[in-house]
Amino acid sequence: MKLWLLPGRYAVCRTPAPPALTGTELEAVLSDKGGWTWVGPQANAPATGECWPDWRALMVEGPLPFELTGVLARLSTPLAAAGVPVFALSTWSTDVLLVPAERLQDARAALHAAGHELADAP
């Protein structure tokens, strides 16, 4: 699979209320019983809540058909074997894996060894 390394750093935040979206290339607001989760460019992180900064975003080249199976498994398995944590998101057209910035080279090596291509986003 081909993945694009998006520019900049991302943050994953837990917030007490749903933050407003800022309209950037990659941003998400999700909720569950534990509260609200926001993911987006680190510079736009919400002022309230807890944030885990310094993630890099790897976007699968899409669009991906809904019937396609195993995409996240094919990507996360070599990363898990290399000990690289991931935070996964899916959109209508593609999947995104966030990896800690300090583990980007390990992620790149693991994905390459598994036959995947990672390039800087155009």
PyMOL commands that set and color helices and strands:
alter all, ss='L'
color gray80, all
select helices_A, chain A and resi 42-44+71-81+101-113
alter helices_A, ss='H'
color red, helices_A
select strands_A, chain A and resi 2-5+10-15+28-32+35-41+50-60+87-90+95-100+117-120
alter strands_A, ss='S'
color yellow, strands_A
deselect
rebuild
show_as cartoon
